[in-house]
């Protein structure tokens, strides 16, 4: 993989803390940032793939066993048929 240099403007305190993290992880600041950016890019790519898969499922629809026709009415769905156990 070829690399390219970039210039970043970071708050001094963040830069200081990032250098300490890099030292603790026995890597360079460049290595730390590379891994962090790789993680961000990988998560985004995985999210986009999942989004495409789910969009395809939604476009296709799911087989609910109704052959695309509702076998109930709105009234059936909203009927209040509460019957307490003492009356059964």
C-alpha positions as CSV (number, residue, x, y, z in Angstrom):
1,X,0.0,0.0,0.0
2,X,1.4,3.3,-1.0
3,X,1.2,6.2,1.5
4,X,0.8,9.9,1.3
5,X,1.7,12.5,3.8
6,X,-1.0,14.8,5.1
7,X,-1.0,17.9,7.3
8,X,-3.4,18.0,10.2
9,X,-4.2,20.8,12.5
10,X,-5.0,19.4,15.9
11,X,-5.6,21.0,19.3
12,X,-2.3,20.8,21.3
13,X,-3.9,19.0,24.2
14,X,-5.4,16.3,21.9
15,X,-2.1,15.9,20.2
16,X,-0.3,15.5,23.5
17,X,-2.7,12.9,24.7
18,X,-2.6,11.1,21.4
19,X,1.2,10.9,21.5
20,X,0.9,9.3,25.0
21,X,-1.6,6.8,23.8
22,X,0.7,5.9,20.8
23,X,3.6,5.4,23.2
24,X,1.5,3.2,25.5
25,X,0.5,1.1,22.5
26,X,4.1,0.9,21.3
27,X,3.3,2.5,18.0
28,X,3.8,5.9,16.3
29,X,1.3,8.7,16.1
30,X,1.0,7.9,12.4
31,X,0.3,4.3,13.1
32,X,-2.3,5.2,15.7
33,X,-4.1,7.5,13.4
34,X,-3.9,5.0,10.5
35,X,-5.5,2.3,12.6
36,X,-8.2,4.7,13.9
37,X,-9.0,5.9,10.3
38,X,-9.0,2.3,9.1
39,X,-11.6,1.4,11.8
40,X,-13.8,4.4,10.8
41,X,-13.6,3.5,7.1
42,X,-14.3,-0.2,7.7
43,X,-17.3,0.5,9.9
44,X,-18.7,2.9,7.3
45,X,-18.2,0.4,4.5
46,X,-19.9,-2.4,6.6
47,X,-22.8,0.0,7.4
48,X,-23.3,0.8,3.7
49,X,-23.2,-2.9,2.7
50,X,-25.8,-3.7,5.4
51,X,-27.9,-0.7,4.4
52,X,-28.0,-1.9,0.8
53,X,-28.9,-5.5,1.8
54,X,-31.7,-4.3,4.0
55,X,-33.0,-1.9,1.4
56,X,-33.1,-4.7,-1.1
57,X,-35.1,-6.8,1.4
58,X,-37.6,-3.9,1.9
59,X,-38.0,-3.4,-1.8
60,X,-38.6,-7.1,-2.4
61,X,-40.8,-7.5,0.7
62,X,-41.3,-10.4,3.0
63,X,-43.5,-13.4,2.6
64,X,-46.0,-13.1,5.4
65,X,-48.1,-15.9,4.1
66,X,-50.9,-13.6,2.9
67,X,-50.1,-13.5,-0.8
68,X,-50.2,-9.7,-0.6
69,X,-53.8,-9.6,0.6
70,X,-55.0,-8.7,4.1
71,X,-57.4,-11.2,5.5
72,X,-58.5,-8.9,8.2
73,X,-60.3,-5.6,8.5
74,X,-59.3,-2.5,10.3
75,X,-62.1,-3.1,12.7
76,X,-60.8,-6.6,13.4
77,X,-57.4,-5.1,14.3
78,X,-58.9,-2.4,16.5
79,X,-61.7,-4.4,18.2
80,X,-61.6,-4.3,22.0
81,X,-62.4,-7.8,22.9
82,X,-61.2,-7.8,26.5
83,X,-62.8,-10.4,28.5
84,X,-61.5,-10.7,32.1
85,X,-60.6,-14.3,33.2
86,X,-63.4,-14.3,35.8
87,X,-66.0,-14.1,33.0
88,X,-64.6,-17.0,31.0
